[in-house]
């Protein structure tokens, strides 16, 4: 009963924090997806220096903790470029997720039969156009499940933005717990909001996946 009362009383502040969490996650994932696609294309490129850049980026980002990356950007990069907590956290999350999304894109692109690219090139289609019109649409349909999983991981990882003053769900739960000494209650409330957001994200990803599958089957008929 006490938990329910705390849930109701804290609703306004937690729902505001949930909006910040969604905005932070959406911004990071959009930028991270763009970074991931660019890095994936660099990794499969025939140009060695692009391979080196892509491999170096993926190795460094995947080999260091996200919290270190967030602190490095928030306390390091902001000494050179003025960034508020939102953009510092968004960029750090985008760079982090971009390394994992790059590998997802790479696997999806390389899973497409190379003959399709060769056929397009033999017809005089430029590489970039063939990639955009033929390879990427098919690859995107194949990578949707793992990409959706990465998006959900990105949502949960956004909780680390609490440590750079972002007033998102986890930050609010820490503040409420510290002021009331009801740690379990408010951490449980934060967990409940994260669970609801993950359920919504999963539903949207599944809807998109089903829509892409229907489009794919329609092309084949």
N, C-alpha and C positions, 0 to 999 in steps of 0.2 A: 504493500500500500504506500509506503514511504517512497519507494522507487517510482511508482506511478505519479505521485504528487510532484516529485522532483522533475520527472519527464515533462509534465504539463507546465510547470512553472518556468522551466528553462527553454520551452519551445521557441519563443521569439528569438533569443540569442543564438540557439543552435541552428535554427532554420536559416538565419543570416549567415552563420558560419558555413553551413552546407552549400549555400549559393557561392560563397568564396571558393570553397573546395572544388565545386564543379567548374567555375570559371578558370581557376588555376590549372586544373587537370585538362580541360578542353584546349586552353592556350598551349600548354606544354605538348600535348599529343599532336595537335595540328603542326606545330613547328617541328616536333620530333619525327613525324611521318615524312615531312619534306626532307629533313636531314637524312633520315634513313634511306630514302629513295636515292638521293644523290650519292651517298656513300656506297650503296649497293651497286649503282652503275659504275662508280669508280673501281670497285673491287673486281667486277667482271670485265673491266675495260682491257683492251690489249696493250695499253700504255703502262709501262712498269711503274713510273713515278706516281700514277694515280692509284695503283695497287698498293704501293708503299704507304701512301697517305691514308688510304682506307683501312688497311691492316693495322697501322699505328694507332689510328683513332679508336678502332674497335678494341684493340688490346689494352690501351690505357683506360678507357671508360669502363670496360667490363672488369678490369683488374683492380679498380679502386672503388671504395664504398661511396654510395650516393651521398651520404651525409658529408663526407669530405669534399665532394664536388660542390655541394650547395654552399658550404662554408667558404670554399676557395673563391667562388664567384661572388658571394655576398660580402666577404671581408677583403678579398683580393682585387677582383675586377672592379668593384665599386669605388676603389681608391683612384682608379683611372677614369672610369666612365660612371656618370651618375645614374644609379639604378635604385628604384625602391624595392622593398621586400618582395612585392608581387612579381616584378619582372626578373629579379635575381633568381627567385625560386623557379619561375616558369622556364627560364633559360637553362638552369641546371637540370631540371627534370626533362626538358626537351633533349638536351645533349645526352643525358643518360639513356633515355628511352630510344633515342636515335640509333645508338650502337646495336641494340637488340632488334629494332625494327629493320635495320640494314641487313642483318643476317636472315631475317624472315623474307624480305624482298629478294635477296640474293637466291635463296633456296627456291622461291616461287618462280623467279625468272629462269633459272637454270633447269627447272623441271619441265619447261616447255620444249617440245621437240625442236632441235636446232634447224631442222629442215624447213620450218616455217619462216625463219629469218632468212635462210638461204634462198627460198622461193621468192620472198618479197624483194630481196636485193637483186635477184636475177631479172625481176620485172622492172628494175630501175628505181625502186623506192629507196629513198635515203634511209640510213640506219636509224636516225632519230624518229622519223615518221613511222617506220616499221615497228619500232619499239613502242611508240605511243598508241598506234592503232591496232596492232596485232598481238604483240607479246604481253604488254602490261595489262590489258583488260583480262586476258586469260589467267595471268599470274595472280592478279588481284583476287579473282574468284577462288583460287586455290589457297591463298594465304589468309583468307578471311578468318578462319577459326583461330590460328595462332596469333594473328594480329589482334583479334578481339581479346584473347587472353592477355596479351601485352598491354592493351588499353586498360584492362581491369587491374593489372599489376601497377600500372601508372597511377591509377586512381588511389590505390592504397598507399603507394609510395609518397603521394602528396602530403601525407601526414608529417613527413620530415620537415616540411616547410614551417612547422610550428616553432622550430628552433631558430628561425630568422624573423621572428616577430609577426609572421603572417597569422591573422586571426581566422584560421580555418578550424575545422572540427576538433582536431587534437589539441591545438593551442587553447581553445576555449575550454575544453574538458580539463586541461591542466590547471587553468586559472580558477575554474569553478571548484575543483577538488581542493586546491590550495586555500581558497577563501572559506570553504565550508567544512573541511576535513572529512568530506564524504567521498573518498577516493574511488571506491568500488562503484558507487552509484553513477558518478559522472563519467568514469571511463567506460562503464557499461552503456551509458546513454550514447557516448560517442561511437562505440562499437555498433550499436543499433542503427545509427544514422549511416555509418559506412556500409553496413550490410544492406540497407535499403537502396543505397546508391549503386552498389554492386549488382543487386537484383535488377534495377532499372537498366544499367549499362548492359548487362547480359541479355536482357530482353531486346534492347535496341540492336545489339550486335547480331543476335539470332534472326531478327526480322530482316536486317540487311543481308545476312548470309542467305536466307531463304529467297529473298528477292533476286539476288545475283544468280542463285541456282536456277530459278524459274526462267530468268533471261537466257541463261546458258542452254537450258533444255529447249527453249523456244527457237534458238538459232539452229539447233541440230535438226529440227523437224522440217 
